Amino acid sequence: MIYNEEFETLPSEALEALQLKRLKQVVERVYHTVGFYRRTYENAGVVPEDINSLDDLRTLPFTTKDDLKDNYPFGLFAVPMSNIVRLHASSGTTGKPTVVGYTKRDIDTWSVLMARSFAAAGLTKNDIVHNAYGYGLFTGGLGAHYGAERLGASVIPMSGGSTKKQLMILQDFGPTAICCTPSYLLHLAEQGRVMGIDVKSLNLRVGILGAEPWSERMRDEIEKRWDIKALNIYGLSEIIGPGVAMECLEGRSGMHVFEDHFIVETIDPVTGAPVPPGEEGELVFTTLTKEACPLVRYRTRDMSRLIKEPCRCGRTLTRIARLTGRSDDMIIVRGVNVFPSQIESVLLGIEGLRPHYQLIVDRRKELDTLEIQVEVGEEIFSDEVKVLQGLERRIARDVKDYLGVTAAVKLVGPGSLERFEGKAKRVIDKRRI
Ligand code: DLL
């Protein structure tokens, strides 16, 4: 089913005309309301009047996560705080998160985009949606919640965690759709097996899964274990949250980008040069309708390719292929985005630790695990076991407090971790996704 038939099936000329009209408006607005854009455009020698075609977008500078960090927390907002009705945040590259704001109309736009996403998964107002994305600063929970309500479906605001309770609700309330990360859905199946629950016999029909990388292999596994259709949903807080792109039930290959609200480009992550459709590059998005935090040419660091071929579902929207990785070192552990630099700043705030560390990510019983190995000086390493254990606990607590992720910490003696001549390899990712 197509939620906004008119906008999701526009012929390309009409879509491009709409995009150009909206692009001109957004560039004009950020230039006049956000100091950051005014400065970067002046430095680049461009003015809003230079935008006369969609191709002219390429003359504008990129926006990066560092720009958001430099303007922390509200420096990129294009409206006064009195017009902001909601704030969300995701991990930044340092201890500080990336903050985004929404006006009333932004929340409305986002709800519609999520309603479109659910409709693409075949949902209607007759469905019951079990929403196990985390509620809070993370955009997954509330994003999916408002979208399901907008569609008129019945939403169960489960949030994350409490796996046994989730299984009880799945059995008792009989939801027809589930929203969560793909790894969590596998974990739920695993826990169900332990509890003797036949998850295949539940009422579930479809999973709307995203927020972390996953593979076709994982899709097969999920579909087999649950006897449901598993669909991919993509988004990021900076652009709006989930609902930037969504797979449809009919195509199930690549996610339709809601191009009446976003322009998507792919670029070479090293040179910034455009990459043609069909070839892999870094995804870059421009928001066309967002009021509170419009972003022009935002570099996502997510790697994918554009699919321009028509889709069986009838939507004319460009698709993005399943993401293949990132062009930076961000990892996603149990749905939480983590940059090694964030862990580093926690470690360096603790006395006695040396600046040599390694992060080992693995997946056990379908759950991500993170181990932090960090070197300590000789004077500490030769101390009593009790002292070492106390320090490990303190590090784990600080990491949990600052980053919201659970880690096992292992202190190692001076010189025991590998040294690197060039770029240090901080992350060993053993997950077979
Ligand atoms: O993860 C928004 C979201 C919530 C998407 C629920 C889908 C479902 P952030 O916390 O800002 O927002 O993290 C965004 O997560 O840049 C990708 O690297 C990764 N990501 C999101 N969806 C997918 C996906 C939400 N389907 C970052 N496949 C993005 C692979 C994904 N990676």
Boltz pocket constraint, residues with backbone or C-beta under 6 A from the ligand:
constraints:
  - pocket:
      binder: B
      contacts: [[A, 89], [A, 90], [A, 91], [A, 133], [A, 138], [A, 139], [A, 140], [A, 208], [A, 209], [A, 210], [A, 211], [A, 212], [A, 213], [A, 214], [A, 232], [A, 233], [A, 234], [A, 235], [A, 236], [A, 237], [A, 238], [A, 241], [A, 242], [A, 243], [A, 300], [A, 302], [A, 323], [A, 326], [A, 335], [A, 337]]
      max_distance: 6.0
